[in-house]
């Protein structure tokens, strides 16, 4: 299977009073259509790596390639466009807009790429249905359970049909049963013909991991 995302000698360090190395010369490739769980101890650079993959942060040295194209981290406008079109991000905290319904939270993300409101609403309704939330689409976040809010956040991340899905501990704030349900939805979506993305997820609860590819970060090195 062809590599879709590649890291080439990628390093990241922070320097205040002294240099702190977070990521050190990482070489790793991610194939399209596979699911990866990134695991490691606190402080090993998991979230930092996801921020670099989403081009929110930039490495100190090394390269990130997406679809065989090297990312120039100084080209912020181009990178913002790549992020909007190719990357969906699911956070531990759902970050839903509290004054808008589930449907609005989802279709607003589509409007960033498409000015056609009707088309955006239709797409949002379809993906909300896949999440099993059709009866909740006109509810506000405060009227939803934790699991329902996270599924709305997932729908928002998926509406633009991203080729890369980054999930930063997407079940960290959920109970065990709800977390399993959320992972199952992600897994089933990835297995469907309508969505063949690369999914890289940080997982705070290894006992519920259902992913079949593993990238680990220990002492700032990926293996």
TORPA-4810 file (N, C-alpha, C, O; in nm, 3 decimals):
<nodes>
NODE_1_0.084_-0.119_0.000_0.000_0.000_0.000_0.088_0.125_0.000_0.185_0.132_0.077_X
NODE_2_0.058_0.222_-0.084_0.139_0.342_-0.095_0.132_0.426_0.031_0.028_0.436_0.096_X
NODE_3_0.247_0.488_0.064_0.250_0.577_0.178_0.183_0.709_0.141_0.206_0.764_0.034_X
NODE_4_0.099_0.759_0.231_0.027_0.883_0.205_0.084_0.999_0.286_0.084_1.113_0.240_X
NODE_5_0.132_0.968_0.407_0.196_1.067_0.492_0.334_1.013_0.529_0.346_0.898_0.570_X
NODE_6_0.437_1.096_0.514_0.572_1.053_0.548_0.642_1.157_0.635_0.634_1.277_0.610_X
NODE_7_0.710_1.108_0.737_0.793_1.193_0.822_0.938_1.158_0.793_0.976_1.041_0.795_X
NODE_8_1.018_1.259_0.765_1.159_1.239_0.729_1.249_1.312_0.829_1.259_1.435_0.827_X
NODE_9_1.313_1.235_0.916_1.406_1.291_1.015_1.344_1.411_1.088_1.410_1.513_1.107_X
NODE_10_1.221_1.397_1.127_1.146_1.508_1.186_1.180_1.522_1.335_1.172_1.427_1.411_X
NODE_11_1.218_1.644_1.373_1.252_1.674_1.512_1.180_1.800_1.558_1.149_1.888_1.479_X
NODE_12_1.154_1.805_1.687_1.093_1.924_1.747_1.149_1.944_1.886_1.147_1.853_1.970_X
NODE_13_1.201_2.065_1.911_1.244_2.095_2.047_1.202_2.236_2.084_1.181_2.322_1.999_X
NODE_14_1.190_2.257_2.214_1.155_2.386_2.268_1.274_2.438_2.347_1.346_2.360_2.410_X
NODE_15_1.294_2.566_2.345_1.409_2.624_2.413_1.368_2.745_2.495_1.336_2.850_2.439_X
NODE_16_1.369_2.731_2.626_1.350_2.844_2.717_1.481_2.863_2.791_1.575_2.920_2.737_X
NODE_17_1.487_2.818_2.914_1.615_2.823_2.984_1.709_2.713_2.936_1.831_2.728_2.939_X
NODE_18_1.650_2.601_2.891_1.732_2.495_2.834_1.654_2.425_2.724_1.532_2.432_2.719_X
NODE_19_1.726_2.357_2.638_1.666_2.288_2.525_1.594_2.162_2.571_1.651_2.078_2.641_X
NODE_20_1.467_2.148_2.529_1.389_2.029_2.559_1.349_1.962_2.428_1.274_2.019_2.349_X
NODE_21_1.400_1.842_2.405_1.370_1.769_2.283_1.241_1.690_2.301_1.230_1.608_2.391_X
NODE_22_1.144_1.716_2.215_1.014_1.648_2.222_1.006_1.536_2.119_0.959_1.427_2.151_X
NODE_23_1.050_1.563_1.998_1.054_1.462_1.892_1.195_1.461_1.834_1.253_1.567_1.810_X
NODE_24_1.249_1.343_1.811_1.388_1.334_1.768_1.403_1.245_1.644_1.391_1.122_1.652_X
NODE_25_1.429_1.308_1.531_1.463_1.239_1.406_1.368_1.123_1.374_1.410_1.009_1.356_X
NODE_26_1.240_1.155_1.368_1.140_1.053_1.341_1.132_1.024_1.191_1.119_1.116_1.110_X
NODE_27_1.139_0.899_1.157_1.114_0.852_1.021_0.997_0.754_1.028_1.008_0.647_1.089_X
NODE_28_0.886_0.790_0.966_0.769_0.702_0.972_0.677_0.736_0.856_0.670_0.850_0.811_X
NODE_29_0.606_0.634_0.808_0.512_0.654_0.698_0.377_0.595_0.732_0.369_0.490_0.796_X
NODE_30_0.271_0.663_0.689_0.134_0.620_0.713_0.067_0.593_0.579_0.071_0.676_0.489_X
NODE_31_0.004_0.477_0.567_-0.063_0.440_0.443_-0.208_0.484_0.444_-0.271_0.488_0.550_X
NODE_32_-0.259_0.518_0.329_-0.398_0.559_0.317_-0.489_0.438_0.339_-0.461_0.328_0.292_X
NODE_33_-0.599_0.462_0.410_-0.696_0.357_0.433_-0.669_0.272_0.555_-0.743_0.177_0.582_X
NODE_34_-0.563_0.305_0.630_-0.533_0.230_0.751_-0.559_0.315_0.874_-0.569_0.438_0.866_X
NODE_35_-0.570_0.248_0.988_-0.594_0.315_1.115_-0.472_0.294_1.205_-0.422_0.182_1.218_X
NODE_36_-0.426_0.401_1.265_-0.309_0.395_1.353_-0.343_0.449_1.490_-0.416_0.548_1.503_X
NODE_37_-0.292_0.385_1.592_-0.305_0.435_1.728_-0.167_0.475_1.777_-0.077_0.391_1.784_X
NODE_38_-0.152_0.599_1.812_-0.023_0.653_1.858_-0.024_0.654_2.010_-0.106_0.722_2.072_X
NODE_39_0.067_0.578_2.070_0.067_0.561_2.214_0.206_0.590_2.271_0.307_0.570_2.205_X
NODE_40_0.207_0.638_2.394_0.332_0.667_2.460_0.307_0.738_2.590_0.196_0.784_2.615_X
NODE_41_0.409_0.749_2.675_0.392_0.815_2.805_0.368_0.965_2.790_0.395_1.023_2.685_X
NODE_42_0.316_1.024_2.896_0.294_1.169_2.897_0.425_1.242_2.870_0.528_1.210_2.929_X
NODE_43_0.419_1.340_2.780_0.539_1.417_2.748_0.624_1.359_2.637_0.730_1.413_2.606_X
NODE_44_0.579_1.249_2.576_0.658_1.185_2.470_0.638_1.251_2.335_0.706_1.215_2.239_X
NODE_45_0.546_1.346_2.324_0.532_1.421_2.199_0.414_1.383_2.113_0.411_1.419_1.995_X
NODE_46_0.317_1.312_2.169_0.204_1.267_2.089_0.124_1.384_2.032_0.100_1.391_1.911_X
NODE_47_0.083_1.474_2.118_0.003_1.588_2.072_0.086_1.682_1.985_0.034_1.741_1.890_X
NODE_48_0.213_1.695_2.016_0.301_1.777_1.933_0.307_1.723_1.792_0.302_1.799_1.695_X
NODE_49_0.318_1.591_1.779_0.323_1.530_1.647_0.193_1.553_1.571_0.196_1.583_1.452_X
NODE_50_0.079_1.538_1.639_-0.048_1.563_1.572_-0.060_1.708_1.527_-0.115_1.735_1.420_X
NODE_51_-0.010_1.801_1.608_-0.013_1.942_1.569_0.073_1.968_1.447_0.040_2.053_1.364_X
NODE_52_0.184_1.897_1.435_0.270_1.912_1.317_0.202_1.850_1.195_0.204_1.908_1.087_X
NODE_53_0.141_1.733_1.213_0.071_1.669_1.101_-0.045_1.754_1.050_-0.077_1.751_0.931_X
NODE_54_-0.107_1.829_1.139_-0.217_1.916_1.099_-0.169_2.054_1.057_-0.249_2.140_1.021_X
NODE_55_-0.038_2.075_1.062_0.026_2.201_1.022_-0.015_2.319_1.110_-0.005_2.435_1.069_X
NODE_56_-0.061_2.288_1.231_-0.086_2.391_1.331_0.046_2.435_1.392_0.064_2.552_1.426_X
NODE_57_0.138_2.340_1.407_0.273_2.366_1.456_0.372_2.323_1.348_0.334_2.255_1.253_X
NODE_58_0.496_2.362_1.361_0.596_2.323_1.262_0.715_2.258_1.332_0.745_2.290_1.447_X
NODE_59_0.784_2.168_1.263_0.899_2.101_1.324_1.019_2.195_1.330_1.027_2.293_1.257_X
NODE_60_1.113_2.163_1.418_1.238_2.237_1.423_1.325_2.200_1.304_1.394_2.285_1.247_X
NODE_61_1.320_2.073_1.267_1.395_2.026_1.150_1.325_1.903_1.094_1.237_1.845_1.158_X
NODE_62_1.365_1.865_0.973_1.303_1.749_0.909_1.186_1.790_0.820_1.154_1.908_0.807_X
NODE_63_1.123_1.689_0.760_1.019_1.716_0.660_0.892_1.636_0.686_0.895_1.526_0.740_X
NODE_64_0.781_1.696_0.645_0.651_1.629_0.641_0.605_1.627_0.497_0.598_1.731_0.431_X
NODE_65_0.572_1.507_0.447_0.520_1.493_0.313_0.378_1.440_0.318_0.350_1.342_0.387_X
NODE_66_0.288_1.505_0.247_0.151_1.459_0.234_0.122_1.439_0.088_0.133_1.531_0.007_X
NODE_67_0.084_1.316_0.052_0.057_1.281_-0.087_0.177_1.316_-0.176_0.161_1.373_-0.283_X
NODE_68_0.295_1.280_-0.128_0.423_1.298_-0.200_0.463_1.444_-0.219_0.553_1.473_-0.298_X
NODE_69_0.399_1.534_-0.149_0.435_1.675_-0.159_0.491_1.724_-0.025_0.427_1.707_0.079_X
NODE_70_0.609_1.783_-0.029_0.672_1.834_0.092_0.602_1.960_0.139_0.582_2.054_0.061_X
NODE_71_0.564_1.963_0.265_0.494_2.079_0.321_0.594_2.189_0.354_0.693_2.166_0.423_X
NODE_72_0.567_2.308_0.303_0.644_2.427_0.338_0.567_2.500_0.449_0.463_2.561_0.422_X
NODE_73_0.617_2.493_0.570_0.543_2.545_0.685_0.532_2.697_0.687_0.458_2.752_0.768_X
NODE_74_0.605_2.765_0.600_0.595_2.911_0.593_0.480_2.956_0.502_0.443_3.073_0.503_X
NODE_75_0.424_2.864_0.426_0.314_2.897_0.335_0.181_2.875_0.406_0.111_2.778_0.380_X
NODE_76_0.149_2.965_0.496_0.033_2.946_0.584_-0.100_2.942_0.509_-0.188_2.864_0.546_X
NODE_77_-0.116_3.024_0.406_-0.242_3.027_0.332_-0.263_2.894_0.260_-0.372_2.837_0.263_X
NODE_78_-0.159_2.846_0.194_-0.166_2.718_0.124_-0.193_2.605_0.223_-0.275_2.517_0.196_X
NODE_79_-0.125_2.608_0.336_-0.142_2.503_0.437_-0.281_2.506_0.499_-0.338_2.401_0.529_X
NODE_80_-0.337_2.626_0.517_-0.474_2.636_0.567_-0.571_2.571_0.470_-0.668_2.506_0.510_X
NODE_81_-0.545_2.589_0.341_-0.631_2.530_0.239_-0.618_2.378_0.238_-0.718_2.307_0.225_X
NODE_82_-0.495_2.328_0.252_-0.472_2.183_0.258_-0.544_2.124_0.380_-0.608_2.019_0.371_X
NODE_83_-0.533_2.195_0.493_-0.598_2.146_0.615_-0.749_2.140_0.599_-0.812_2.044_0.642_X
NODE_84_-0.806_2.242_0.537_-0.951_2.245_0.520_-0.999_2.133_0.430_-1.105_2.074_0.455_X
NODE_85_-0.923_2.102_0.325_-0.966_2.004_0.226_-0.930_1.861_0.263_-1.006_1.768_0.235_X
NODE_86_-0.814_1.842_0.327_-0.761_1.707_0.343_-0.765_1.653_0.484_-0.754_1.532_0.504_X
NODE_87_-0.781_1.741_0.585_-0.763_1.696_0.723_-0.887_1.724_0.807_-0.940_1.835_0.805_X
NODE_88_-0.931_1.623_0.880_-1.037_1.639_0.978_-0.978_1.612_1.115_-0.907_1.514_1.134_X
NODE_89_-1.008_1.699_1.211_-0.950_1.686_1.345_-1.061_1.665_1.448_-1.158_1.739_1.454_X
NODE_90_-1.042_1.561_1.530_-1.135_1.532_1.639_-1.060_1.549_1.770_-0.960_1.481_1.795_X
NODE_91_-1.108_1.639_1.855_-1.041_1.668_1.980_-1.107_1.595_2.096_-1.220_1.548_2.087_X
NODE_92_-1.032_1.585_2.208_-1.088_1.524_2.328_-1.208_1.603_2.377_-1.312_1.545_2.409_X
NODE_93_-1.194_1.734_2.383_-1.307_1.821_2.412_-1.374_1.855_2.280_-1.306_1.899_2.187_X
NODE_94_-1.503_1.836_2.269_-1.570_1.843_2.139_-1.566_1.981_2.074_-1.578_1.992_1.952_X
NODE_95_-1.549_2.087_2.155_-1.538_2.224_2.100_-1.657_2.263_2.012_-1.640_2.338_1.916_X
NODE_96_-1.775_2.214_2.045_-1.894_2.253_1.970_-1.934_2.396_2.008_-1.912_2.440_2.120_X
NODE_97_-1.995_2.465_1.912_-2.044_2.600_1.937_-2.175_2.589_2.016_-2.272_2.534_1.965_X
NODE_98_-2.179_2.640_2.139_-2.294_2.614_2.227_-2.424_2.678_2.183_-2.532_2.632_2.221_X
NODE_99_-2.416_2.785_2.105_-2.538_2.857_2.064_-2.595_2.809_1.931_-2.686_2.870_1.875_X
NODE_100_-2.541_2.697_1.881_-2.587_2.645_1.753_-2.622_2.497_1.767_-2.565_2.426_1.850_X
NODE_101_-2.716_2.452_1.685_-2.762_2.313_1.691_-2.656_2.217_1.640_-2.555_2.259_1.583_X
NODE_102_-2.680_2.089_1.660_-2.590_1.987_1.609_-2.574_2.001_1.458_-2.463_1.994_1.405_X
NODE_103_-2.686_2.019_1.388_-2.683_2.033_1.243_-2.599_2.154_1.202_-2.518_2.146_1.110_X
NODE_104_-2.619_2.266_1.270_-2.545_2.387_1.235_-2.396_2.370_1.263_-2.313_2.414_1.183_X
NODE_105_-2.361_2.308_1.374_-2.221_2.285_1.406_-2.151_2.205_1.297_-2.034_2.226_1.268_X
NODE_106_-2.225_2.112_1.236_-2.166_2.027_1.132_-2.159_2.098_0.998_-2.055_2.098_0.933_X
NODE_107_-2.269_2.160_0.954_-2.267_2.215_0.819_-2.185_2.344_0.809_-2.142_2.380_0.700_X
NODE_108_-2.164_2.414_0.921_-2.078_2.533_0.917_-1.938_2.497_0.868_-1.874_2.575_0.797_X
NODE_109_-1.890_2.378_0.906_-1.757_2.335_0.864_-1.749_2.318_0.713_-1.644_2.340_0.653_X
NODE_110_-1.861_2.277_0.652_-1.864_2.260_0.506_-1.864_2.393_0.434_-1.811_2.405_0.323_X
NODE_111_-1.923_2.495_0.496_-1.930_2.627_0.434_-1.792_2.690_0.416_-1.775_2.781_0.336_X
NODE_112_-1.694_2.642_0.491_-1.558_2.693_0.477_-1.502_2.662_0.339_-1.414_2.733_0.289_X
NODE_113_-1.553_2.555_0.277_-1.507_2.517_0.143_-1.613_2.540_0.036_-1.581_2.546_-0.083_X
NODE_114_-1.739_2.551_0.078_-1.847_2.555_-0.019_-1.953_2.657_0.026_-2.008_2.645_0.135_X
NODE_115_-1.980_2.755_-0.058_-2.076_2.860_-0.022_-2.222_2.817_-0.041_-2.314_2.893_-0.011_X
NODE_116_-2.243_2.696_-0.091_-2.377_2.646_-0.117_-2.437_2.591_0.013_-2.407_2.478_0.052_X
NODE_117_-2.520_2.670_0.080_-2.575_2.630_0.210_-2.659_2.504_0.199_-2.649_2.415_0.283_X
NODE_118_-2.742_2.494_0.095_-2.828_2.377_0.080_-2.746_2.250_0.068_-2.776_2.149_0.131_X
NODE_119_-2.642_2.256_-0.013_-2.555_2.139_-0.030_-2.488_2.103_0.102_-2.476_1.985_0.137_X
NODE_120_-2.443_2.205_0.175_-2.377_2.182_0.304_-2.473_2.119_0.404_-2.436_2.028_0.478_X
NODE_121_-2.596_2.168_0.407_-2.696_2.114_0.500_-2.730_1.970_0.464_-2.742_1.885_0.552_X
NODE_122_-2.745_1.941_0.335_-2.775_1.805_0.291_-2.663_1.708_0.330_-2.690_1.598_0.378_X
NODE_123_-2.538_1.750_0.311_-2.424_1.667_0.349_-2.422_1.644_0.500_-2.395_1.534_0.547_X
NODE_124_-2.452_1.750_0.574_-2.451_1.740_0.720_-2.558_1.643_0.767_-2.532_1.562_0.857_X
NODE_125_-2.676_1.649_0.709_-2.784_1.559_0.748_-2.745_1.413_0.723_-2.774_1.325_0.804_X
NODE_126_-2.679_1.387_0.610_-2.640_1.250_0.576_-2.538_1.194_0.675_-2.548_1.080_0.718_X
NODE_127_-2.439_1.277_0.709_-2.335_1.225_0.798_-2.384_1.216_0.941_-2.341_1.129_1.017_X
NODE_128_-2.475_1.307_0.980_-2.536_1.297_1.113_-2.618_1.169_1.122_-2.620_1.104_1.227_X
NODE_129_-2.685_1.131_1.013_-2.761_1.006_1.011_-2.668_0.887_1.030_-2.703_0.792_1.101_X
NODE_130_-2.549_0.890_0.966_-2.453_0.782_0.983_-2.408_0.769_1.127_-2.374_0.661_1.174_X
NODE_131_-2.410_0.881_1.198_-2.371_0.881_1.339_-2.487_0.839_1.430_-2.470_0.830_1.552_X
NODE_132_-2.604_0.812_1.370_-2.720_0.771_1.448_-2.784_0.884_1.526_-2.841_0.861_1.633_X
NODE_133_-2.774_1.005_1.473_-2.821_1.123_1.548_-2.929_1.203_1.473_-2.948_1.321_1.502_X
NODE_134_-2.997_1.141_1.380_-3.097_1.213_1.300_-3.202_1.280_1.388_-3.250_1.389_1.357_X
NODE_135_-3.239_1.214_1.495_-3.343_1.270_1.582_-3.289_1.379_1.674_-3.365_1.441_1.749_X
NODE_136_-3.159_1.403_1.669_-3.097_1.501_1.759_-3.036_1.619_1.685_-2.972_1.704_1.746_X
NODE_137_-3.056_1.625_1.553_-2.984_1.726_1.475_-3.025_1.870_1.509_-2.947_1.962_1.485_X
NODE_138_-3.144_1.890_1.563_-3.188_2.026_1.597_-3.171_2.056_1.746_-3.223_2.156_1.796_X
NODE_139_-3.099_1.970_1.816_-3.072_1.992_1.957_-2.941_2.070_1.974_-2.850_2.058_1.893_X
NODE_140_-2.935_2.148_2.079_-2.814_2.222_2.112_-2.720_2.133_2.193_-2.764_2.036_2.255_X
NODE_141_-2.589_2.164_2.194_-2.494_2.080_2.268_-2.535_2.054_2.412_-2.515_1.944_2.463_X
NODE_142_-2.592_2.153_2.478_-2.632_2.136_2.618_-2.744_2.034_2.634_-2.770_1.988_2.745_X
NODE_143_-2.810_1.999_2.524_-2.920_1.903_2.528_-2.874_1.763_2.487_-2.956_1.671_2.478_X
NODE_144_-2.745_1.746_2.463_-2.690_1.618_2.417_-2.605_1.554_2.527_-2.551_1.623_2.613_X
NODE_145_-2.594_1.423_2.521_-2.504_1.352_2.613_-2.360_1.370_2.566_-2.335_1.420_2.456_X
NODE_146_-2.265_1.329_2.650_-2.124_1.339_2.614_-2.092_1.262_2.487_-2.020_1.312_2.400_X
NODE_147_-2.145_1.141_2.477_-2.121_1.060_2.357_-2.183_1.119_2.233_-2.125_1.113_2.125_X
NODE_148_-2.302_1.177_2.249_-2.369_1.240_2.135_-2.291_1.363_2.087_-2.277_1.385_1.967_X
NODE_149_-2.243_1.442_2.180_-2.164_1.559_2.143_-2.037_1.519_2.068_-1.997_1.584_1.972_X
NODE_150_-1.974_1.411_2.115_-1.851_1.368_2.048_-1.881_1.315_1.908_-1.799_1.331_1.817_X
NODE_151_-1.996_1.252_1.890_-2.034_1.205_1.756_-2.065_1.324_1.664_-2.037_1.317_1.544_X
NODE_152_-2.121_1.431_1.718_-2.141_1.552_1.637_-2.006_1.610_1.597_-1.987_1.653_1.484_X
NODE_153_-1.911_1.610_1.691_-1.776_1.659_1.661_-1.710_1.573_1.553_-1.638_1.624_1.468_X
NODE_154_-1.735_1.442_1.558_-1.682_1.353_1.455_-1.744_1.384_1.319_-1.675_1.388_1.218_X
NODE_155_-1.875_1.408_1.319_-1.944_1.442_1.194_-1.887_1.571_1.135_-1.866_1.582_1.014_X
NODE_156_-1.862_1.667_1.221_-1.803_1.794_1.176_-1.666_1.771_1.114_-1.633_1.833_1.012_X
NODE_157_-1.585_1.684_1.174_-1.451_1.657_1.122_-1.455_1.582_0.989_-1.361_1.591_0.910_X
NODE_158_-1.563_1.507_0.964_-1.571_1.421_0.846_-1.648_1.482_0.730_-1.643_1.428_0.619_X
NODE_159_-1.718_1.593_0.751_-1.811_1.641_0.649_-1.742_1.680_0.518_-1.803_1.668_0.411_X
NODE_160_-1.618_1.725_0.524_-1.548_1.764_0.402_-1.474_1.647_0.337_-1.390_1.666_0.249_X
NODE_161_-1.507_1.525_0.383_-1.448_1.402_0.329_-1.296_1.409_0.328_-1.233_1.395_0.223_X
NODE_162_-1.236_1.429_0.446_-1.091_1.444_0.453_-1.019_1.314_0.421_-1.071_1.205_0.442_X
NODE_163_-0.899_1.329_0.371_-0.816_1.212_0.343_-0.734_1.172_0.467_-0.679_1.062_0.473_X
NODE_164_-0.728_1.261_0.563_-0.656_1.237_0.688_-0.747_1.274_0.804_-0.803_1.384_0.808_X
NODE_165_-0.762_1.183_0.899_-0.838_1.213_1.020_-0.742_1.203_1.139_-0.679_1.099_1.160_X
NODE_166_-0.732_1.310_1.215_-0.647_1.312_1.333_-0.736_1.322_1.456_-0.815_1.415_1.469_X
NODE_167_-0.722_1.226_1.545_-0.807_1.222_1.664_-0.718_1.229_1.788_-0.642_1.136_1.815_X
NODE_168_-0.729_1.338_1.862_-0.645_1.359_1.981_-0.722_1.315_2.105_-0.799_1.392_2.162_X
NODE_169_-0.699_1.191_2.147_-0.770_1.131_2.260_-0.920_1.158_2.251_-0.977_1.217_2.342_X
NODE_170_-0.984_1.115_2.143_-1.124_1.149_2.119_-1.222_1.092_2.221_-1.337_1.135_2.229_X
NODE_171_-1.175_0.994_2.300_-1.264_0.936_2.401_-1.217_0.963_2.543_-1.266_0.903_2.638_X
NODE_172_-1.120_1.053_2.556_-1.060_1.078_2.687_-1.157_1.127_2.793_-1.136_1.103_2.912_X
NODE_173_-1.262_1.196_2.751_-1.359_1.251_2.847_-1.485_1.166_2.857_-1.583_1.207_2.919_X
NODE_174_-1.483_1.047_2.794_-1.602_0.962_2.791_-1.585_0.840_2.881_-1.472_0.799_2.910_X
NODE_175_-1.696_0.782_2.924_-1.688_0.658_3.001_-1.652_0.543_2.908_-1.656_0.556_2.786_X
NODE_176_-1.616_0.431_2.969_-1.564_0.317_2.892_-1.661_0.270_2.785_-1.621_0.247_2.670_X
NODE_177_-1.787_0.254_2.819_-1.887_0.204_2.724_-1.906_0.299_2.607_-1.911_0.256_2.491_X
NODE_178_-1.917_0.429_2.636_-1.935_0.528_2.530_-1.811_0.538_2.443_-1.821_0.556_2.322_X
NODE_179_-1.693_0.524_2.505_-1.568_0.529_2.431_-1.561_0.416_2.329_-1.519_0.438_2.215_X
NODE_180_-1.602_0.296_2.369_-1.603_0.183_2.276_-1.697_0.210_2.159_-1.667_0.176_2.045_X
NODE_181_-1.810_0.273_2.188_-1.908_0.304_2.084_-1.850_0.402_1.982_-1.869_0.386_1.862_X
NODE_182_-1.780_0.504_2.032_-1.720_0.604_1.944_-1.612_0.541_1.856_-1.607_0.568_1.736_X
NODE_183_-1.527_0.457_1.915_-1.423_0.390_1.837_-1.483_0.299_1.730_-1.432_0.290_1.619_X
NODE_184_-1.592_0.233_1.766_-1.657_0.143_1.671_-1.708_0.220_1.549_-1.695_0.174_1.436_X
NODE_185_-1.765_0.338_1.573_-1.813_0.422_1.463_-1.698_0.463_1.373_-1.708_0.456_1.250_X
NODE_186_-1.587_0.506_1.433_-1.470_0.545_1.354_-1.419_0.428_1.271_-1.387_0.444_1.153_X
NODE_187_-1.412_0.312_1.333_-1.363_0.193_1.263_-1.453_0.156_1.146_-1.405_0.128_1.036_X
NODE_188_-1.583_0.157_1.170_-1.678_0.121_1.063_-1.676_0.220_0.949_-1.689_0.182_0.833_X
NODE_189_-1.661_0.348_0.981_-1.651_0.450_0.876_-1.528_0.428_0.791_-1.533_0.442_0.669_X
NODE_190_-1.418_0.394_0.855_-1.295_0.372_0.780_-1.303_0.249_0.691_-1.240_0.244_0.586_X
NODE_191_-1.382_0.150_0.733_-1.397_0.028_0.655_-1.493_0.046_0.538_-1.495_-0.036_0.445_X
NODE_192_-1.574_0.153_0.542_-1.673_0.173_0.436_-1.606_0.224_0.309_-1.498_0.284_0.315_X
NODE_193_-1.670_0.199_0.196_-1.614_0.244_0.068_-1.622_0.395_0.053_-1.548_0.454_-0.026_X
NODE_194_-1.711_0.458_0.129_-1.729_0.603_0.114_-1.620_0.683_0.184_-1.606_0.803_0.160_X
NODE_195_-1.543_0.619_0.272_-1.439_0.691_0.344_-1.316_0.603_0.356_-1.315_0.507_0.432_X
NODE_196_-1.213_0.635_0.281_-1.088_0.562_0.288_-0.977_0.659_0.325_-0.894_0.696_0.242_X
NODE_197_-0.978_0.700_0.451_-0.883_0.797_0.501_-0.775_0.728_0.582_-0.788_0.612_0.620_X
NODE_198_-0.667_0.801_0.607_-0.570_0.760_0.706_-0.617_0.815_0.839_-0.644_0.934_0.850_X
NODE_199_-0.627_0.731_0.940_-0.672_0.776_1.071_-0.561_0.752_1.173_-0.518_0.639_1.195_X
NODE_200_-0.516_0.861_1.235_-0.415_0.851_1.339_-0.476_0.902_1.468_-0.518_1.018_1.475_X
NODE_201_-0.482_0.818_1.569_-0.550_0.856_1.693_-0.458_0.840_1.813_-0.386_0.741_1.825_X
NODE_202_-0.462_0.940_1.902_-0.399_0.926_2.032_-0.498_0.855_2.122_-0.616_0.888_2.122_X
NODE_203_-0.451_0.760_2.198_-0.541_0.679_2.279_-0.494_0.675_2.423_-0.386_0.624_2.454_X
NODE_204_-0.576_0.730_2.510_-0.541_0.733_2.652_-0.582_0.606_2.725_-0.546_0.587_2.841_X
NODE_205_-0.656_0.519_2.657_-0.706_0.397_2.722_-0.677_0.276_2.635_-0.764_0.231_2.561_X
NODE_206_-0.554_0.221_2.642_-0.515_0.109_2.554_-0.608_-0.010_2.558_-0.617_-0.084_2.460_X
NODE_207_-0.678_-0.033_2.669_-0.761_-0.153_2.681_-0.880_-0.152_2.588_-0.944_-0.255_2.568_X
NODE_208_-0.913_-0.034_2.528_-1.026_-0.030_2.436_-0.979_-0.005_2.292_-1.061_0.020_2.204_X
NODE_209_-0.849_-0.012_2.270_-0.798_0.011_2.135_-0.844_-0.099_2.041_-0.830_-0.217_2.071_X
NODE_210_-0.899_-0.061_1.926_-0.939_-0.159_1.827_-0.859_-0.141_1.699_-0.885_-0.206_1.598_X
NODE_211_-0.760_-0.051_1.703_-0.682_-0.023_1.584_-0.582_-0.136_1.559_-0.538_-0.203_1.653_X
NODE_212_-0.546_-0.157_1.434_-0.461_-0.271_1.402_-0.321_-0.231_1.357_-0.241_-0.318_1.324_X
NODE_213_-0.290_-0.102_1.355_-0.155_-0.056_1.330_-0.114_0.032_1.446_-0.195_0.111_1.495_X
NODE_214_0.010_0.020_1.490_0.052_0.090_1.609_0.181_0.167_1.585_0.280_0.112_1.536_X
NODE_215_0.178_0.295_1.620_0.299_0.375_1.622_0.321_0.415_1.767_0.229_0.467_1.831_X
NODE_216_0.439_0.391_1.820_0.463_0.426_1.959_0.566_0.535_1.970_0.657_0.545_1.887_X
NODE_217_0.551_0.618_2.071_0.647_0.724_2.098_0.702_0.701_2.238_0.630_0.714_2.337_X
NODE_218_0.828_0.668_2.247_0.893_0.648_2.375_1.028_0.718_2.370_1.104_0.702_2.275_X
NODE_219_1.055_0.793_2.472_1.178_0.872_2.480_1.202_0.949_2.352_1.314_0.957_2.301_X
NODE_220_1.095_1.007_2.301_1.098_1.097_2.186_1.141_1.032_2.056_1.194_1.100_1.968_X
NODE_221_1.119_0.902_2.043_1.151_0.833_1.918_1.032_0.751_1.875_0.966_0.687_1.958_X
NODE_222_1.003_0.751_1.745_0.895_0.667_1.693_0.953_0.537_1.643_1.060_0.536_1.583_X
NODE_223_0.882_0.427_1.669_0.930_0.297_1.623_0.822_0.231_1.539_0.842_0.119_1.490_X
</nodes>
